[in-house]
């Protein structure tokens, strides 16, 4: 035996001859990369290997590790026991973890110097006394957790696998853990956004350094799916996940705003920019002609409106897109499922306090330029002269006074009193004489310059060995953009999650969530159904009119016998106030009666209540001197509306997992679900209030009406899921759900919806290993499955129901009697069936730097519910039946490049770029329309959803001769035509422009000219992080979409001066004799739509690209915060909707959402542009963690 100064190196490159060994050792180490000890350890920890060694010597183990890790192992001659054998099984496990598992029981340890691993024996006093390992009753493990840059990670959860023992790293990333009654344990280090790391430890005291890697592309990432979780690598369905981080540091009002444009084929739209505007959420396009939104579940419980949840409470969002992924939800998952998981505390984590705020200033993102009043008046005079030569809206005296005010407003008032003959008699009352000759930009008066929003959030989280908790409070106060009669939106959120380990085999948890929302806005007729009136009327206000009288009162306006000062009405005519309470309580248990088996259950109770008060006040219109004020909006009234919804849900399921020799992995889950929702509402209206300012029913004289309503529905279902995989290489999943709904008659109530999916991780095959240095993971998957869509008119459409109010004063047999409406026939319908086929590809390349997925799907909706036409002689409308089919074909792509440049001016630079692209088209494959009717509301086989039928524009009519010709050729559209009107092409050559019989066989001169389906939606997300600074930008848009709108806002000069919406854009681009090539046709004053027929010239290009969000943030260095006992301070500035490019006119926005008819049929919005302005926002915020 050689002395201790002689070292033997066991390496495949060295021999046992001393001198040769020394020389080769020097040569070898000279070629090794120069790596520091700390970096060497970090690299070794991040080096994973797969081993399958049985009864081999330690020397053989070290040789194998050398070959697989590019590290050289050194040890003294007497370190190894010659007869000691080891068995090592490792699947993609780090070298450090293997050494920590194998060496301590053999009284060995190691150090790392660069690329050298030196094996040494522990001091003699700690050597083994026998071949039997020593039982250590208690020992201490100390360590530090760092990220890939060497920065400490505070808040990392360190647990002893299989026990409740654990600790949490402090601000310096350090932890201390007492290990009790175990000779060798497995430590698990987990942290949000990083891959979980496992390390074996054993002995009296250890000092560890654990490096965690970011997990954005990690195959071991856990994804929330229906009734459980799965590893990303084992997924066979189409599932996309989004971290709650994308909702942070942005001036968003709700979760839907934060997700818009972030997930391919998750289509989120808003009707307007109003603070309380709810989102429409669609996954993968059209599913049914009857419409429908995605099923949204928060911690497994359904919720109807995402705005009720505080975005800062969100941990992650999973989007289940195909039938395989959503199958266990059956009845209501036909439109896809969104699973929102909220934040929870961690076991063995010290109490952590966070606070964040966001201060935001918003202004309208897209408003048109309004014309100066003299320009506007002269244009209308020109139009009047065209229609009736020598006739003008505004006479010479009026124009002279108007020009004087424009030239010198200080000395020429906007309101003239005691004048004679200065205005047209139909413009305002002529006796006594007074006139408005001002210059008002009504949009400027309507909207304030900016609206302020503030959000504040605080949370408390932590845990002990057996408990963990999370509590949060959030407040949002958002002012509307109205300058007068301001609107506001306030939301208050509370949430609390508590989990406890009752015994080693029973966990229980309780969560509650509450939100209170208050909306306050100007009074609207009909309780809000004519909200569009606000935006419509402001465009109609003449710029010559004044908002205020000289004394400060709102100016009275009397146009065409009935119009009023819309701004004055908003400020004075009352308020609509709505308060909503949403309360959730959920209790859960998780039982583990035996190894591999878990039984889980939960019960949820929700109350969603609304109290709404509509108060219309009598408002006095005040006119200039010489005319008495008069009341409008009379009589005054108060209407109270209350509703109360109670929702209850029970879920119980069991799951059994079994692994056979780490080769065959099986999981079986089965469960039961039951849900019930009851609804009750009351409404009553009292008129003629004693006090105009006090909306109290007891102070009203007259009773007007009272309404009550109630309803209930129930759903029951049993479900199962079977998962199998062979070495995580061949994957199989089978799902099924048997559902019943109270909305259908008994014989049509139940249905079974199965699905199956398979996956193949090609990258795990031996023949693929030659590509493993480039392709880290490649998986192909396919699925097919069916879901149910419970579409009905109400909850009891299978019954013949008498609806409506009592009808009075009918005369029968000489007597006055009361009656009821004739009942409709029952709808004998059952489930619409949605069958989806999907094939997808997931990949990660170049050491997980480039990763993404692609899916192609075909979705067939069978037995869609449609109305049945009955002979008129029956005297009632028909019911509905399952009579139509539709097919949607689409695809989606998402790809991310994420990398790091190690040294940029002394600090690493992280950067990432994500691209998402999706598309779909839907086609009718079956419809009961034997004549091929193209009438509104009808469909036909082969029809692409969104088709726009119209004429082909053939230019303008040039002169009176051609106009006379068009009087015949286009007589079925209008009997009178003029120069500047539209000329349409005679497509069928019959000498007449018409719609034929409005059928496929005879459409006349119309054809398909466009499609309103948004095509090729895309998103582009990029981010750079360096030295504590981060900048992130998000672009989103649509590459192709046609839009037809009959909106008055679009046409401008549309239906005469009293009903037009004229902007400067219209004046500059409208046909006149002086501007014969303008975009818009000749305006008219008779309201005739001769030139407004659906046609190619005015089909709008609604494609767009928008800078959705850009955020610059800075993380204060941790070394500065440690003295303040703070974990993190992050400050940021952000902007939303800062830039946009679109082909639409300046008074229209790409966010126009198709309106929905009573049957759910999508139609192009007639009110396009008559919307609450969409906002552009700038914000500042701070996040603090203690």
C-alpha positions, 0 to 999 in steps of 0.5 A: 500500500502506497503512502497518503501522498501518492494519489491514484487517479481512476480514469479511462484516460490514465494508467497506474504507472506513477510518472505516466499518471502524473504527466497525463494528469497534468496534460488532462487538467491543462485542457479542462475548461477553467471553471471556478469551484463554485461554478463547477459545483453548479454545473455538476448539479445541473448535469443529469444522467441516466444510470442502470448499474447493478452490483458494481464497484464504486470505481466502475460507478465513477468511470461511468460518471466520468463518461457521462458527465465530462468530470474527472474523479480523483481519490486516494488509494485507501479511500475505497473498500475493494469488496464494496458493491453498489446498485444505482438506478437513476432516470435523468438525475443530477450527478450531485443527487447521485453522489449525495445518495451513494456516498454518505452511507459509506462514510464518503464525501466529496469536493468539487474543484473546477471539473475535478471531483475529489472523493475523500473519506470522512474523519476516522471517528465517523467511520462505520463500526460495522457493515451495518449503516449507522442509524442517525437519530437526528442531524442538521442540514444547512444549505443555500439555494441559488439560481443559475446566475448564483443569486440566492433565492428566498422563499424556496420550500425545502421539505423532507419527502414523505414527511411534514418536516421542512423549512423555507430559505431566508433572504440570503437563500439559506436554510437550516433543517433538523432531520429526525429519526432517519438515516438517509432522506430525500430533500425536495426544493421547490419554488414557483417558476423553477424546476423542482430539485431533489437531493439525498442527504445523510449523516450528522451535518451537511452543508449543501448548495442547491441550484434551481433552474427556471422551469418555463420549458421543463417537461416536469412542469405540473399542469392543472387539468380537470380534477387533478394535475398532470406532468406536462410531458404526459399530457395528451390533450390540447392544454395551454397554460399561462402563469399568473405573472402575466397579470401582474404589473399591468393596469388591467381591470380583470383577468380577461383583460390580462389574458387577451392576446396571450393564448392562441385561440383563446378569443377574448373580446369586449363590447366597449371600454366601459369599466364594468364591461364583461368579456366574451370568452371563446375558445377555438371559434364557433361551436354552435349557432346558438352561441356560448362562452367557455366554462370558467372554473376558479379552484374547481368551482364555476364562475360566470364573470372573471371580473369578480376575481382579483387578478393578483390572487391568480397563480395560473390559468389552464385552457382546456381546448379539445374534447379529451382535455375537457371531457370530465366536465361534460355538460358545459365544456363544449366551448372549452374550459378555463381553469383558474388556480388561486394562490395558496400558502406553503408548508414550513414557510415563514409568514410572508406579507406582500403589498402591490398597487397600480395607479393608472391614467386612461384616455380614449384611444381612438376618437375622430376629429369633429368639424368646426361649426361653420364648416359643418353648417356650410356642408349641410347647406350644400347638401340641402341645395343638392336636394332642393335647389335654393333651399338651405338649413341655415340662412344668410343671417345665421351664417353671418353670425356664426362666422362672426363668432368663429372669428371673434368669440369674445365679442360675438356670443355663441347664443343670440337672443331677441333676434329676428329671422336668423334661423330656419324654423325647423331648427329651433323654435322661432318665436321668440327669436334666439339662436345658437351660433357657437362652435362646440366640440361635443366629443371634447365636452363629453369625454374628460381628458383622463380618468384615474384608476387605483388598485391596491392589494395585500396578502399574507401567506405562510405555513407550518409543518401541518398547515398553510394559509393564504389571505388577501385583500384587494381594492379597485376604484376606477373612474369613468371617462364622462366629464359630466355625470361621471360613471364609476366602478369600485371592487372590493375583494377578500379571499382566504385559503387554509390547508391542514394535515389532520393526520398522515392520511387526511388533509382538509382545506377551506377557502372563501372568496368574496367580492363586492362591486359597485357601479354608478352611472348616469340614468339610462332608459329601460334600465340600461338597454339603450346605453348606446344612446349616450354615444349616439346622441353625442355625435348628433349634437350640432356643433353650433349648439352650446352645452351651457348658457351664460349663467352656467345652466345646461342649455336647453336644446329642442331639435326636430321636436324632441332632442335634448342636451345629452350632456345635461341629461347625463348630469341631471336626469338621475342615476343607475346604481348597481351593487353586486355581492358574490360569496363563495365557501368551499370545503375540501378533503383529501383522504389517503387510505392506502399507498397510491389511493386518494379519495377527494371531495369538495362542497361549494356554496355560492350566493350571487346577489344584485341590488339595482336602483334606477332613479329617473329625475325630472329635468328642466330644460332651460332656454335663453331669455324669452322662452320658459323652461320645460320639464323633460324625463317626466314623470320621475320614478324609482325602479328597484330590482333585486336578484338572488342566485344560490349555487351549490356543487358537490364533487367526490372522486377517487384516484389510484396510481400504481407504477410497475417496476418504474416502467408501466405507470397507471392512474385511474380516476372516477368521480361524481358531480352534482350542481344546482342553481336557484334564481329569484328576482323581484322588481317594482316601479313607483312613479311621481316621487314627492322629492325629485332628489330622493329615490324612495319608494315610500315617497312615491304617489303612484304604483306602476308595476311589479314583477317576480321571477324564480327558476332552478336547474340541476346537473348530475354526472359521473366521470372517469379518467384512465391514464397509462404510460410506458416509461413516459414514452407511450401515453394513453388517456381515456375519459368519459362522462355520463351527464344528466340535465334538468333542462331536458325532458326525462327521456332526453335528459341523459347522455354519455360523452367519451374521449380518448387520446394517445401520445408518443414521445419520439425523443425517447426512442433509441433511434432518436438519440443521435438527435438528442443534442438538438431535440430535447423533447418531441411528442406527437399526440392525437385525440378524439372525443365528444362533449354535450352542449345544453342549449335551451330557451330557459330551463323548462323549454320542454314544457308548454309555458304560458308567459307574459302579463295578464291581458285586460279589456278583451270583449267576449260574449258582451263581457270584458274578460282578462286573458293570457298569451297563447303558449308556445309549443314545447321544444323537444330537444336534447343535447347538442353533441360536439365531437372534436378530433385533434392532432398536436405536436410538442417540442423543445430544442437546443437545451430547452431554449426553443419550445412550442406546440402546434395543433390541428383540429376538426370540430363537428357540432351535431344536432344543433337546436333551431326553430321549427317553422309552423303554419300561421293558422296554428296561431302560435310559434313553433318550438325548437328541434335538433336539426342542424350540423356544423363543422369548424376546422382550425389550427394554432401555433405557439413557439418560444425562444428563451435564452441567456447571454452570460455576460453583458457589461458584467451581468447576465442578460435574459431574453425571450420571444413568444409567437402565437398564431391561430385560425379557424373557419366554420361551415354548415354541414346540415340545415333544414333549408330545402329552398336555399333561402338567403333570408336573414336568420336562415342558413344553408348547407355549405355556408361559411359562417360569417359570410357577407352577401352584397352587391359589387360596386360599379362606381358613382353615377356621373350625371343626370343622364346616367341617373335617369337610366338608373331610375329603371335599372336600380328601381328595386332599390330606389325609384330616384337616383342622382349623380354621386349615388352608387352604381351597382353591377348587373351580375346576372345580366338581366338588365335589373339590379335586384336580389332575385328570389333571395335564394342560392339558385337565384340571388339576383345580383348579389354574391359573397363579398366577404367574411366577418370571421376573424382570421389569423389571430396573432400575438407577439411577446418579447422580454429582456431582463438585465441587472434588475431591469426588465422590459416586456412588450405584447403585440396582438392583432388579426390579419384578416377580417371583413366588416360590414356595418350599417351604423349611422356613425360610419355613414355620417351623412346618413338620414338627414341632419337630425339623425346624422353623425358627422365628423371631419372625416366625413366632410373631407371624404364625401362626394360633392360636385367639387370632390367627385372621387371622394370615398363616401357617396352623395349625401342625402337629406331624405334618409333613403338608403339607396347608396348604403346597400351592402356592397364591396366598396364599403366593406371594411378591413377590420384587420389590425395590429396593436401594442397591447402592453409595454412594461418597464420594471426594476427589482431593487437589489436584495443586498440593499433590502436585507437590512430592511428585512424585505424580500423584494421591491419591484417598481414599474411603469406600464402602458396599454393600447399605446399604438394601433394600426388598422384600416378602419375609419378613425371613429371605429375600433377593431374591438367591435364585437358582433351583436347577438340576436335573440337566437344567438346568431352573430350579426354585424353591429348596427351600432358600430362606433356607438360605444364607450370609448376604448381606453389607452392607459399609463400606469405606475406601480410597486410590489413589495414583499416582506 
